[in-house]
Amino acid sequence: MTKYCKGCGVLLQNEDEKALGYVPTLDASYCQRCYRIRHYGDVTINMQQGIESNATLEKINKIDGVVFWVVDLFAFEANLISRLNQKLPGKDIVMVLTKRDVLPTTLTDEKIINFVKHRLHEENIIVKDIVICGYLLKENDKSREYSSRIVNAILKYRKNRNVIFMGVANAGKSTVLNHLLATKDLTTSQNPGTTLDLVPIPFEDYTIYDTPGIENTHSLLTYLQPKDLKTVIPTKPIRPFVSQIFEDQSFAAAGLARLDVVVSGKATVVGYFSRSLSIHRGKLSNADALWQKHLNGMLVPCVDTSLLTMHTFHAPKLEDEKMDVCIHGIGWFCISGQVKDVYVKVHKGIQVTFRKAMI
């Protein structure tokens, strides 16, 4: 009988130790890769890149089911999937916003919903409903309250169909499902590409599907080493980095992104990043010398080792009271005040989004 890994969905095999799906004996429930991730946090085969997203979408389209689109609130822009309705024609989609607990408690759920609706309208994405979720790394009243919202949405929108959980890599699909099903069967980690194929989970009179993460080559998470992901992905509420500036300044998010702000008076820059990611502030006139001297030294983690390989974005004119500068995958800066120009340097291919402030 053909067997698949309970943790990631890959076909089990006992012929090639270095290939995906290897098990010493075919009666095992988990592949060797999942076993190492689950027990040691050791990624023996890195699949941050290489999972064919179009194949995953084709498999989803063949299932008679409602799609629960899992989106990481902290990395919201990197989690958006352009033309989603066209890629999943005829599918009802419910958006599940995860990692609510990472954002400041001063940001209300109502404001989050309004912000998300605005962004979905701008991206021309239509969903049936939006459900906020969080606090799932622990079992307590808050986590049960938020997970019950997903259960209620399943009851409301399933309509005798199966249920498919999908989203970009590292959005938290498997974590959500493990919590909903009160199990730890699905393999979870901070590494994108943990789930490798559709994992069908029989439940009551229907099937719930976990799916591989949709690859996002415009997110820094796709390129960082596994050891560095722990630095940039927050597991605790973020502490905003607040800075009042009166002259041209440069801000380094470790060695991953650089924000240059040219001012005409007083301005404020607030950084929303993992507590473990260092933010360095200095005069703009000294910024190039700082990067040339300290990139891949003091400024780590990094993807580039030279400014010459980085791409520069120029922000549109600051028209709203506050503007977010989102570096896909790792967080964002919020800028307000008397600002003349804003430039962002990132690894070539990484997307930067300028949007109306979330907070």
C-alpha positions, 0 to 999 in steps of 0.5 A, spaced: 500 500 500 502 506 498 504 511 504 505 518 505 508 522 511 503 524 516 507 530 517 508 533 510 504 529 505 510 526 501 511 519 498 515 515 503 520 511 500 526 507 503 531 507 497 535 513 497 537 516 504 538 523 501 532 524 497 525 526 500 520 521 503 526 517 506 524 512 511 528 506 514 522 502 514 516 503 510 511 502 516 513 508 519 508 514 519 513 520 518 519 521 513 526 522 516 526 529 514 519 530 518 522 526 524 529 531 524 524 537 524 519 535 529 525 532 534 531 536 533 529 542 529 534 540 524 532 541 516 536 536 513 533 538 506 531 545 505 525 546 501 524 554 501 525 554 494 522 548 489 515 546 491 511 548 484 506 552 486 502 551 480 501 544 481 499 545 488 493 550 485 491 545 480 490 540 486 486 545 490 482 546 484 480 539 483 477 538 490 470 540 491 471 544 497 471 551 500 478 555 501 481 557 507 486 562 505 491 563 511 495 569 511 500 572 516 498 579 519 505 580 521 508 579 513 501 581 510 504 584 504 508 578 502 502 573 504 498 576 498 497 572 492 495 576 486 489 574 482 487 569 487 480 569 484 483 567 477 487 562 480 482 559 484 476 560 479 469 558 482 472 557 489 469 560 495 475 563 499 475 565 507 481 569 509 484 567 516 489 572 519 494 569 523 499 571 528 494 576 531 498 576 538 505 578 534 502 585 533 501 590 538 494 590 543 493 597 542 491 595 535 484 593 535 481 587 531 476 592 528 482 596 525 485 590 522 479 588 519 478 595 516 485 595 513 485 588 510 478 590 507 482 596 504 488 592 501 483 587 498 479 592 495 486 595 492 488 588 490 481 586 487 481 580 491 474 578 493 473 573 499 467 571 503 469 573 510 475 575 514 477 571 520 482 573 525 486 568 529 492 568 534 495 565 540 495 558 537 502 556 540 499 555 547 493 552 549 489 557 553 482 561 553 485 566 548 487 561 543 481 557 544 477 563 543 480 565 536 480 558 534 473 557 535 472 563 530 475 558 525 470 553 527 464 557 526 466 559 519 467 552 517 460 550 519 458 557 516 461 556 509 463 549 508 456 547 505 457 539 505 464 540 501 471 539 504 475 544 507 482 546 504 487 550 508 492 554 503 497 560 503 504 562 502 510 558 505 510 560 513 503 563 513 502 558 519 497 553 516 499 547 519 499 550 526 492 552 525 490 545 523 494 542 529 490 547 534 483 546 531 484 538 530 487 538 537 493 534 534 501 535 533 500 530 527 502 535 522 510 538 522 511 545 523 517 549 523 519 556 522 522 554 515 518 555 509 517 549 505 515 544 511 509 541 508 511 538 501 504 535 498 497 535 500 495 532 506 488 529 507 485 529 514 479 525 515 474 529 519 467 527 521 463 526 514 468 531 510 476 531 509 480 537 511 486 538 507 493 541 509 497 544 503 504 546 501 506 553 502 505 557 495 512 560 494 513 567 494 520 569 491 519 576 493 520 575 500 526 575 504 524 569 508 525 565 501 532 566 501 535 566 508 538 561 512 534 556 516 538 559 522 537 566 521 529 565 520 529 565 528 532 572 528 527 575 523 520 571 524 517 574 531 514 569 536 513 574 541 509 581 541 513 586 537 516 592 540 516 598 536 522 601 535 521 609 535 525 614 533 524 622 532 529 625 527 530 632 525 536 631 519 537 626 514 537 619 517 539 612 515 536 606 518 539 599 517 534 592 519 540 588 520 543 587 513 537 585 510 534 592 508 536 600 509 531 605 509 534 612 507 529 618 510 530 625 507 527 630 511 525 638 511 523 638 518 521 634 524 519 626 522 518 620 526 520 613 524 517 607 527 520 600 526 515 594 526 520 588 526 522 581 530 525 583 537 531 579 535 532 583 529 537 589 530 535 596 528 541 601 527 540 608 526 545 613 523 546 619 519 545 618 512 551 622 510 555 616 513 550 610 511 554 608 505 561 607 509 557 604 514 554 598 510 561 597 506 565 596 512 560 592 516 555 588 512 556 581 513 559 583 520 555 587 525 550 588 520 547 581 520 543 577 518 544 579 510 543 576 503 548 581 500 555 582 501 555 589 497 551 595 496 552 594 489 548 587 488 542 591 492 536 594 489 533 601 490 526 603 491 524 610 491 517 611 495 511 615 492 510 622 495 508 622 502 500 624 502 497 620 507 498 622 515 503 616 515 506 611 510 508 604 511 514 601 508 514 594 508 520 589 506 516 583 504 517 577 509 521 581 515 517 587 517 516 594 516 517 602 517 512 607 519 514 614 517 510 620 518 512 628 519 516 633 514 519 628 509 522 630 502 524 623 500 524 616 502 529 610 499 529 603 500 535 598 499 534 591 499 536 584 495 534 584 488 528 581 487 525 582 494 519 586 493 517 593 497 510 595 498 508 603 500 502 603 503 497 607 508 499 605 515 496 599 518 497 602 525 
